[in-house]
Amino acid sequence: MDEERLGVVDIAGASITLLGVLIEKYLKDGYCDPMMLNALKGAADLANHFQREVTDNFEAHQNQDLVNGVNDLLTSLQVTIIEAGEVMNQIIRENNLPVKENSFEIDTDHPNFHPEEHTDCDCLDKDKGED
């Protein structure tokens, strides 16, 4: 039996593709959450780095199929990110959630916002992440 050893390029591409396909299945069922959206953005960032590596060092790879595949993967992830944002916005509207569309931050001016429900979390900490 012939075994083909998978390289880092193959494994990275397959992993990123699998993540995108998995999340697409959830999107088709009308579900998405911020963690999924962040995972997609992270995968797109990796694919973007991957694309630069493949195109900047084409002489080392000499594989136009690889370049085309990475370009297609990045495009697919970017479209899926847009679809994920749309699904999240739809969920926000349908459930009248106190969350701002597109930024997905808590909307403290929303009539369904109840500050007493947020005493145990740091989601309202305006200084969070600032140094």
Order of alpha helices (4+ residues) and beta strands (2+ residues): alpha-alpha-alpha-alpha
